Amino acid sequence: MKKILGLLILALACAGCRIVDFDHAGGLVPPTAERDPRLPQIRLTVAGHERAIHLETFGQPDRPALFILHGSLGDYRPFLSYQQLADRYFVVLWDQRGNGLSERVTEAEIGSEFVIEEIDRLRERFSPGRPITLMGHSFGAMYTALYLSARPQHVQQAILLEPAGLNSAGMQVAMDRSFQLDLLGPTFAARSWQHTILAPADHDQLDYKALSILKGANMQYFCDPANPPDWPVWRSGAYYDLIRNRKLMQGTKFSFDFAYGLQNFEPEVLLVGGACGGIGYDFQREFNAPLFRRCRVERIENAGHRLVTEQFEAVIALLKTYLSEYQ
């Protein structure tokens, strides 16, 4: 597993070329919130540091709050269409600390305990005294499980969209089924030579390079791995991703458990997987569903890991059959 993590770091350092949009501050990627006051944002104190958080809300604040957590190397842009749920919920979309267009953080601010603290601070601000509904995708779904384990009393409903393993054993299987690096393939070769032109010397350059991972064919997440569907993000959080993954490992193996308290969460959880890919419906049913006290597992046809945009209509319809405000 240490070798796999090293290959991921190498892939980050060898991102592919694309046309640069010099309208963005810095030229390579859009500026983060503390550098661009025009972005919708709040100040949030977590891990003893106040940071600028890129955030938008939709709907009436007196409605039940629905928090949506994006996955790794991403931001909330792919979930903007889910503001449709603001007809019944107060929808909160944000780029997690160190990710997307939120302010970058230091290594000391990255850790599972600070994910819990971050959601706590947002809940206190946007849903004081009331439980929230959590929806997470990919690593955001893993963080949803983590929060359910730590704060089951603060969550009314939970939706997990294709999380990887919720503990070390499941994560190992997820990596074995999903990660493939073809060192002789044209995609990797095209990325590698570019490293000599632009080395990742700061967050802007590192995030720019990380974007190519989202376009590459290294992950067996999709119905057609050679042609992954588009994933519209503003900016990746490459440094956060690298440090987070390193801290989840002990030596050469994963060492974490986000599922430690899931049996204390009594409501039925909605667990969703696509028909394709290494961590789709079959993986969710076999490895993640048994960790919950009550769990409904659903399959989205003709979709892989990016099911939230690939099959938006099917996903939104499924959410409305689960969410209590639509009953």
C-alpha positions in Angstrom: 0.0 0.0 0.0 2.9 2.3 0.6 3.9 1.7 -3.0 0.4 2.6 -4.2 0.5 5.8 -2.2 3.9 6.6 -3.7 2.5 6.1 -7.2 -0.4 8.4 -6.3 2.1 11.1 -5.2 4.0 10.5 -8.5 0.8 10.9 -10.5 0.1 14.2 -8.7 3.5 15.4 -9.6 3.1 14.4 -13.3 -0.2 16.0 -14.2 -1.2 16.5 -17.9 -1.2 19.7 -19.8 -4.3 21.7 -20.7 -4.9 25.2 -21.9 -4.3 27.7 -19.1 -7.1 30.2 -18.3 -5.2 33.3 -17.5 -8.4 35.1 -16.4 -8.0 33.3 -13.1 -5.8 35.0 -10.5 -2.5 33.1 -10.7 -3.3 31.8 -14.1 -3.4 28.1 -13.3 -6.4 27.6 -11.1 -9.1 29.9 -9.6 -8.0 31.7 -6.4 -9.1 30.5 -3.0 -11.6 32.4 -0.8 -9.1 34.4 1.3 -7.6 35.7 -2.0 -10.8 36.5 -3.7 -13.4 38.5 -1.6 -16.0 38.1 -4.4 -16.5 34.4 -3.6 -19.3 33.5 -1.3 -17.6 32.5 2.0 -17.7 32.4 5.8 -14.9 32.4 8.4 -14.7 29.2 10.4 -12.5 28.3 13.3 -11.4 24.7 13.4 -8.2 23.1 14.9 -7.4 26.5 16.4 -7.2 28.4 13.1 -9.8 30.7 11.5 -10.0 30.0 7.7 -12.0 31.3 4.8 -14.5 28.7 3.7 -16.1 28.8 0.3 -19.8 28.1 1.0 -23.3 28.7 -0.4 -26.7 28.0 1.1 -30.0 27.5 -0.7 -33.6 27.7 0.6 -35.2 29.0 3.8 -33.0 28.8 7.0 -36.0 27.6 9.0 -36.3 24.4 7.0 -34.4 21.2 8.0 -30.8 21.5 7.1 -29.2 19.3 4.5 -25.4 19.3 4.4 -23.6 17.9 1.3 -20.0 16.8 1.6 -17.9 16.5 -1.6 -15.2 13.9 -2.1 -11.4 14.0 -2.3 -9.6 16.2 -4.9 -12.9 18.0 -5.4 -15.3 20.8 -4.4 -19.0 21.4 -4.3 -19.4 22.4 -7.9 -20.7 18.9 -9.1 -23.5 19.2 -6.5 -24.9 22.6 -7.5 -27.8 20.9 -9.2 -28.8 19.5 -5.9 -29.9 22.9 -4.8 -33.2 21.6 -6.3 -33.7 20.0 -2.8 -34.0 23.5 -1.4 -37.8 23.4 -2.0 -38.0 21.3 1.2 -34.6 21.7 2.8 -32.0 24.4 3.7 -29.2 23.1 1.6 -25.6 23.9 2.7 -22.8 23.4 0.1 -19.2 24.1 1.0 -15.7 23.3 0.0 -14.1 21.5 3.0 -11.1 23.2 4.6 -8.1 22.9 2.4 -10.2 21.8 -0.6 -11.7 23.5 -3.6 -11.8 27.2 -3.3 -11.6 27.2 0.5 -8.4 28.5 2.2 -5.5 26.0 2.4 -4.5 24.6 5.7 -1.4 23.4 7.4 -0.5 19.7 8.1 -1.4 20.2 11.8 -5.0 21.1 10.8 -5.6 17.9 8.8 -7.1 14.9 10.7 -10.3 13.0 11.3 -11.0 14.8 14.5 -11.0 18.1 12.7 -13.5 16.8 10.1 -15.9 16.2 13.0 -15.1 19.6 14.5 -15.7 21.3 11.1 -19.2 19.8 10.7 -19.9 20.7 14.3 -19.1 24.3 13.7 -21.3 24.4 10.6 -24.2 22.7 12.4 -24.0 25.2 15.2 -24.1 28.0 12.7 -26.8 26.8 10.3 -28.8 24.3 12.4 -28.4 25.3 16.0 -30.2 23.0 18.4 -31.6 20.8 15.5 -30.3 17.6 13.9 -29.1 17.8 10.3 -29.4 15.5 7.3 -26.0 14.5 5.8 -25.3 13.5 2.3 -21.7 12.6 1.2 -20.1 11.3 -2.0 -16.9 9.3 -2.2 -14.6 10.5 0.7 -17.4 12.8 1.7 -19.5 9.7 2.3 -16.7 8.2 4.4 -16.7 11.4 6.4 -20.5 11.1 6.7 -20.0 7.7 8.3 -17.3 9.2 10.6 -19.7 11.9 11.8 -22.5 9.3 12.3 -20.1 7.3 14.5 -19.1 10.4 16.6 -22.3 12.4 16.7 -25.3 10.1 16.0 -27.6 12.3 18.1 -27.0 15.3 15.8 -28.1 13.5 12.5 -31.6 12.9 11.4 -30.9 11.1 8.1 -27.8 10.1 6.2 -27.1 9.3 2.5 -23.8 7.8 1.5 -23.0 7.8 -2.3 -20.3 5.4 -3.2 -17.9 5.6 -0.2 -14.8 3.6 -0.4 -14.1 1.4 2.7 -15.3 2.7 6.0 -12.6 0.9 7.8 -9.1 -0.4 7.0 -10.3 -3.8 5.8 -12.8 -2.3 3.4 -10.4 0.4 2.2 -7.8 -2.2 1.3 -10.4 -4.1 -0.9 -11.5 -0.8 -2.4 -8.0 0.0 -3.5 -7.3 -3.4 -4.8 -10.4 -3.3 -6.9 -10.1 0.3 -8.1 -6.5 1.4 -8.6 -4.6 0.6 -11.7 -1.6 2.4 -13.0 -0.3 1.6 -16.5 3.3 2.9 -16.6 3.5 2.2 -20.3 0.2 3.7 -21.3 0.0 6.9 -23.4 -2.0 8.8 -20.7 0.7 8.4 -18.0 3.5 9.1 -20.5 1.9 12.3 -21.6 1.8 13.5 -18.0 5.3 12.4 -17.0 7.2 14.6 -19.5 5.4 17.7 -18.4 6.8 17.4 -14.9 10.1 18.8 -16.2 8.4 22.0 -17.3 6.3 22.8 -14.3 7.3 21.4 -10.9 4.7 21.7 -8.1 6.3 24.5 -6.0 3.1 25.8 -4.4 -0.6 25.0 -3.8 -1.7 26.5 -7.1 0.7 24.4 -9.2 0.1 21.2 -7.1 -3.7 21.6 -7.5 -3.4 22.3 -11.2 -1.5 19.1 -11.6 -3.9 17.1 -9.5 -6.7 18.0 -11.9 -5.3 15.6 -14.4 -6.0 12.6 -12.1 -9.7 13.4 -12.4 -9.3 13.1 -16.2 -7.1 10.1 -16.2 -7.9 6.4 -16.6 -6.0 5.1 -13.6 -9.0 4.4 -11.4 -11.4 1.6 -12.2 -14.4 3.6 -11.1 -16.3 3.9 -14.4 -18.4 2.0 -16.9 -15.7 2.8 -19.5 -12.4 3.4 -17.5 -10.6 4.5 -20.7 -13.1 7.4 -21.1 -14.2 8.6 -17.6 -17.2 11.0 -17.6 -16.5 14.7 -17.0 -16.2 15.8 -13.4 -16.8 19.6 -13.1 -14.7 20.9 -10.3 -13.2 24.3 -9.8 -10.1 23.2 -8.0 -8.6 20.2 -6.2 -7.1 20.1 -2.8 -4.0 18.1 -3.5 -2.0 18.9 -0.4 -4.9 18.0 1.9 -5.4 14.8 0.1 -1.8 13.7 0.3 -1.5 14.5 4.0 -4.9 13.0 4.9 -4.1 9.7 3.2 -0.7 9.5 4.9 -2.3 10.0 8.3 -4.8 7.2 7.6 -1.9 4.8 7.2 0.3 3.0 9.7 3.5 2.0 8.0 2.4 0.3 4.7 -1.2 -0.4 5.7 -4.3 1.5 6.3 -5.1 2.0 9.9 -8.5 3.8 10.5 -12.1 3.0 11.4 -14.8 5.5 10.5 -17.5 2.8 11.3 -16.7 2.4 15.0 -20.0 3.9 16.2 -22.4 3.3 13.3 -24.4 0.8 15.3 -25.5 3.7 17.5 -27.2 5.4 14.6 -30.8 4.1 14.7 -32.5 5.6 11.5 -32.2 3.8 8.2 -29.2 4.9 6.1 -29.4 5.2 2.3 -26.3 3.6 0.7 -26.0 4.1 -3.1 -23.7 2.6 -5.6 -23.4 2.7 -9.4 -23.7 -0.4 -11.6 -20.1 0.0 -12.7 -16.7 0.2 -11.0 -14.7 -1.3 -8.2 -16.7 0.4 -5.4 -20.1 0.3 -6.9 -23.3 -1.4 -5.8 -21.8 -4.8 -5.2 -19.0 -3.5 -3.1 -21.4 -1.3 -1.0 -23.7 -4.3 -0.4 -20.9 -6.6 0.6 -18.5 -4.4 2.6 -20.3 -1.3 3.9 -23.9 -2.2 4.3 -23.3 -4.7 7.2 -21.6 -2.0 9.2 -24.9 -0.1 9.8 -27.8 -1.0 12.1 -30.3 -0.3 9.4 -29.3 0.2 5.8 -31.1 0.5 2.4 -28.8 -0.2 -0.5 -29.7 1.1 -4.0 -28.2 0.7 -7.4 -27.9 3.4 -10.1 -27.8 1.9 -13.6 -25.5 3.1 -16.3 -23.3 4.9 -13.8 -19.9 4.6 -12.1 -18.4 6.6 -9.3 -19.6 9.9 -10.8 -23.2 8.9 -10.5 -24.2 12.2 -9.0 -23.7 14.0 -12.3 -23.7 11.0 -14.7 -27.3 10.0 -13.7 -28.5 13.1 -11.9 -32.2 12.5 -12.5 -32.1 8.9 -11.2 -30.2 10.0 -8.1 -32.4 13.0 -7.3 -35.5 10.8 -7.7 -34.0 8.3 -5.3 -33.2 11.0 -2.7 -36.7 12.2 -2.8 -38.0 8.7 -2.0 -35.8 8.6 1.0 -35.8 12.1 2.5 -38.5 12.6 5.1 -39.5 16.0 3.9 -40.8 14.5 0.7 -42.9 11.9 2.3 
